[in-house]
Amino acid sequence: MSKILLEASVPGIAKTYEFAADSVMTVGNVKKEMIKQISTVENMTIFPDPDKVLFCSIDMNGLLQDNETLGSIGVKSGGKIMLI
């Protein structure tokens, strides 16, 4: 298990955030944590339906599935993620 540092952009509010995650975490868990932390920082609900948020890898040019682990799909530290 190793730490992965990610840059997450949220085009809906034109902001970018930095997150740390473990390589063994699933995309779904990372997505939930990001949504929770962003909503806390911004003090508002950014995503009305978190289950419909897409977790996109800018580096890998595609959507990541909730059941995949970050390490198994090749997400690396410094990776750029977009939540839409």
Biotite code that builds the C-alpha atoms (Angstrom):
import biotite.structure as struc

atoms = struc.array([
    struc.Atom([0.000, 0.000, 0.000], chain_id="A", res_id=1, res_name="MET", atom_name="CA", element="C"),
    struc.Atom([1.393, 3.368, -0.987], chain_id="A", res_id=2, res_name="SER", atom_name="CA", element="C"),
    struc.Atom([0.099, 6.908, -0.952], chain_id="A", res_id=3, res_name="LYS", atom_name="CA", element="C"),
    struc.Atom([-1.011, 8.468, -4.215], chain_id="A", res_id=4, res_name="ILE", atom_name="CA", element="C"),
    struc.Atom([-1.324, 12.243, -4.491], chain_id="A", res_id=5, res_name="LEU", atom_name="CA", element="C"),
    struc.Atom([-4.046, 13.364, -6.882], chain_id="A", res_id=6, res_name="LEU", atom_name="CA", element="C"),
    struc.Atom([-5.131, 16.667, -8.350], chain_id="A", res_id=7, res_name="GLU", atom_name="CA", element="C"),
    struc.Atom([-8.913, 16.775, -8.718], chain_id="A", res_id=8, res_name="ALA", atom_name="CA", element="C"),
    struc.Atom([-10.660, 19.397, -10.782], chain_id="A", res_id=9, res_name="SER", atom_name="CA", element="C"),
    struc.Atom([-14.356, 20.185, -10.492], chain_id="A", res_id=10, res_name="VAL", atom_name="CA", element="C"),
    struc.Atom([-15.417, 22.075, -13.627], chain_id="A", res_id=11, res_name="PRO", atom_name="CA", element="C"),
    struc.Atom([-18.864, 22.776, -12.169], chain_id="A", res_id=12, res_name="GLY", atom_name="CA", element="C"),
    struc.Atom([-17.331, 25.261, -9.737], chain_id="A", res_id=13, res_name="ILE", atom_name="CA", element="C"),
    struc.Atom([-14.075, 25.924, -11.619], chain_id="A", res_id=14, res_name="ALA", atom_name="CA", element="C"),
    struc.Atom([-11.829, 24.756, -8.749], chain_id="A", res_id=15, res_name="LYS", atom_name="CA", element="C"),
    struc.Atom([-9.012, 22.281, -8.260], chain_id="A", res_id=16, res_name="THR", atom_name="CA", element="C"),
    struc.Atom([-8.122, 20.361, -5.097], chain_id="A", res_id=17, res_name="TYR", atom_name="CA", element="C"),
    struc.Atom([-5.316, 18.082, -3.940], chain_id="A", res_id=18, res_name="GLU", atom_name="CA", element="C"),
    struc.Atom([-5.979, 14.722, -2.304], chain_id="A", res_id=19, res_name="PHE", atom_name="CA", element="C"),
    struc.Atom([-3.992, 11.817, -0.920], chain_id="A", res_id=20, res_name="ALA", atom_name="CA", element="C"),
    struc.Atom([-5.307, 8.269, -1.288], chain_id="A", res_id=21, res_name="ALA", atom_name="CA", element="C"),
    struc.Atom([-3.974, 4.752, -0.759], chain_id="A", res_id=22, res_name="ASP", atom_name="CA", element="C"),
    struc.Atom([-3.230, 2.688, -3.845], chain_id="A", res_id=23, res_name="SER", atom_name="CA", element="C"),
    struc.Atom([-5.482, -0.108, -2.538], chain_id="A", res_id=24, res_name="VAL", atom_name="CA", element="C"),
    struc.Atom([-8.574, 2.134, -2.281], chain_id="A", res_id=25, res_name="MET", atom_name="CA", element="C"),
    struc.Atom([-11.358, 1.643, -4.786], chain_id="A", res_id=26, res_name="THR", atom_name="CA", element="C"),
    struc.Atom([-12.293, 4.443, -7.150], chain_id="A", res_id=27, res_name="VAL", atom_name="CA", element="C"),
    struc.Atom([-15.753, 4.498, -5.540], chain_id="A", res_id=28, res_name="GLY", atom_name="CA", element="C"),
    struc.Atom([-14.334, 5.066, -2.055], chain_id="A", res_id=29, res_name="ASN", atom_name="CA", element="C"),
    struc.Atom([-11.922, 7.740, -3.254], chain_id="A", res_id=30, res_name="VAL", atom_name="CA", element="C"),
    struc.Atom([-14.739, 9.478, -5.120], chain_id="A", res_id=31, res_name="LYS", atom_name="CA", element="C"),
    struc.Atom([-16.975, 9.469, -2.007], chain_id="A", res_id=32, res_name="LYS", atom_name="CA", element="C"),
    struc.Atom([-14.160, 10.879, 0.132], chain_id="A", res_id=33, res_name="GLU", atom_name="CA", element="C"),
    struc.Atom([-13.386, 13.601, -2.405], chain_id="A", res_id=34, res_name="MET", atom_name="CA", element="C"),
    struc.Atom([-17.045, 14.621, -2.649], chain_id="A", res_id=35, res_name="ILE", atom_name="CA", element="C"),
    struc.Atom([-17.363, 14.700, 1.141], chain_id="A", res_id=36, res_name="LYS", atom_name="CA", element="C"),
    struc.Atom([-14.200, 16.769, 1.631], chain_id="A", res_id=37, res_name="GLN", atom_name="CA", element="C"),
    struc.Atom([-14.984, 19.204, -1.192], chain_id="A", res_id=38, res_name="ILE", atom_name="CA", element="C"),
    struc.Atom([-18.504, 19.767, 0.150], chain_id="A", res_id=39, res_name="SER", atom_name="CA", element="C"),
    struc.Atom([-17.059, 20.403, 3.623], chain_id="A", res_id=40, res_name="THR", atom_name="CA", element="C"),
    struc.Atom([-14.432, 22.862, 2.353], chain_id="A", res_id=41, res_name="VAL", atom_name="CA", element="C"),
    struc.Atom([-16.926, 24.739, 0.186], chain_id="A", res_id=42, res_name="GLU", atom_name="CA", element="C"),
    struc.Atom([-19.650, 24.538, 2.862], chain_id="A", res_id=43, res_name="ASN", atom_name="CA", element="C"),
    struc.Atom([-22.260, 23.557, 0.282], chain_id="A", res_id=44, res_name="MET", atom_name="CA", element="C"),
    struc.Atom([-23.524, 20.571, -1.663], chain_id="A", res_id=45, res_name="THR", atom_name="CA", element="C"),
    struc.Atom([-21.554, 20.485, -4.909], chain_id="A", res_id=46, res_name="ILE", atom_name="CA", element="C"),
    struc.Atom([-22.983, 17.227, -6.235], chain_id="A", res_id=47, res_name="PHE", atom_name="CA", element="C"),
    struc.Atom([-26.726, 16.750, -5.556], chain_id="A", res_id=48, res_name="PRO", atom_name="CA", element="C"),
    struc.Atom([-26.525, 13.032, -6.418], chain_id="A", res_id=49, res_name="ASP", atom_name="CA", element="C"),
    struc.Atom([-23.054, 11.652, -5.566], chain_id="A", res_id=50, res_name="PRO", atom_name="CA", element="C"),
    struc.Atom([-23.935, 8.270, -7.137], chain_id="A", res_id=51, res_name="ASP", atom_name="CA", element="C"),
    struc.Atom([-24.098, 9.921, -10.563], chain_id="A", res_id=52, res_name="LYS", atom_name="CA", element="C"),
    struc.Atom([-20.711, 11.668, -10.335], chain_id="A", res_id=53, res_name="VAL", atom_name="CA", element="C"),
    struc.Atom([-18.207, 10.507, -12.933], chain_id="A", res_id=54, res_name="LEU", atom_name="CA", element="C"),
    struc.Atom([-14.581, 9.988, -11.923], chain_id="A", res_id=55, res_name="PHE", atom_name="CA", element="C"),
    struc.Atom([-12.462, 10.694, -14.982], chain_id="A", res_id=56, res_name="CYS", atom_name="CA", element="C"),
    struc.Atom([-8.714, 10.318, -15.370], chain_id="A", res_id=57, res_name="SER", atom_name="CA", element="C"),
    struc.Atom([-7.290, 13.097, -17.483], chain_id="A", res_id=58, res_name="ILE", atom_name="CA", element="C"),
    struc.Atom([-3.957, 11.243, -17.734], chain_id="A", res_id=59, res_name="ASP", atom_name="CA", element="C"),
    struc.Atom([-5.595, 7.986, -18.848], chain_id="A", res_id=60, res_name="MET", atom_name="CA", element="C"),
    struc.Atom([-8.221, 9.684, -21.055], chain_id="A", res_id=61, res_name="ASN", atom_name="CA", element="C"),
    struc.Atom([-11.224, 7.909, -19.629], chain_id="A", res_id=62, res_name="GLY", atom_name="CA", element="C"),
    struc.Atom([-13.740, 7.060, -16.953], chain_id="A", res_id=63, res_name="LEU", atom_name="CA", element="C"),
    struc.Atom([-12.661, 4.946, -14.013], chain_id="A", res_id=64, res_name="LEU", atom_name="CA", element="C"),
    struc.Atom([-15.061, 2.345, -12.634], chain_id="A", res_id=65, res_name="GLN", atom_name="CA", element="C"),
    struc.Atom([-16.064, 2.451, -8.957], chain_id="A", res_id=66, res_name="ASP", atom_name="CA", element="C"),
    struc.Atom([-14.991, -1.144, -8.211], chain_id="A", res_id=67, res_name="ASN", atom_name="CA", element="C"),
    struc.Atom([-11.415, -0.773, -9.529], chain_id="A", res_id=68, res_name="GLU", atom_name="CA", element="C"),
    struc.Atom([-8.527, -0.065, -7.161], chain_id="A", res_id=69, res_name="THR", atom_name="CA", element="C"),
    struc.Atom([-6.254, 2.859, -7.942], chain_id="A", res_id=70, res_name="LEU", atom_name="CA", element="C"),
    struc.Atom([-3.083, 0.754, -7.989], chain_id="A", res_id=71, res_name="GLY", atom_name="CA", element="C"),
    struc.Atom([-4.499, -2.009, -10.183], chain_id="A", res_id=72, res_name="SER", atom_name="CA", element="C"),
    struc.Atom([-5.498, 0.394, -12.970], chain_id="A", res_id=73, res_name="ILE", atom_name="CA", element="C"),
    struc.Atom([-2.253, 2.328, -12.936], chain_id="A", res_id=74, res_name="GLY", atom_name="CA", element="C"),
    struc.Atom([-3.245, 5.584, -11.247], chain_id="A", res_id=75, res_name="VAL", atom_name="CA", element="C"),
    struc.Atom([-0.003, 7.178, -10.100], chain_id="A", res_id=76, res_name="LYS", atom_name="CA", element="C"),
    struc.Atom([0.955, 10.018, -7.805], chain_id="A", res_id=77, res_name="SER", atom_name="CA", element="C"),
    struc.Atom([0.558, 13.341, -9.570], chain_id="A", res_id=78, res_name="GLY", atom_name="CA", element="C"),
    struc.Atom([-2.415, 12.025, -11.548], chain_id="A", res_id=79, res_name="GLY", atom_name="CA", element="C"),
    struc.Atom([-5.136, 14.422, -12.625], chain_id="A", res_id=80, res_name="LYS", atom_name="CA", element="C"),
    struc.Atom([-8.761, 13.542, -11.953], chain_id="A", res_id=81, res_name="ILE", atom_name="CA", element="C"),
    struc.Atom([-11.942, 15.313, -12.990], chain_id="A", res_id=82, res_name="MET", atom_name="CA", element="C"),
    struc.Atom([-15.219, 14.966, -11.116], chain_id="A", res_id=83, res_name="LEU", atom_name="CA", element="C"),
    struc.Atom([-18.241, 15.667, -13.295], chain_id="A", res_id=84, res_name="ILE", atom_name="CA", element="C"),
])
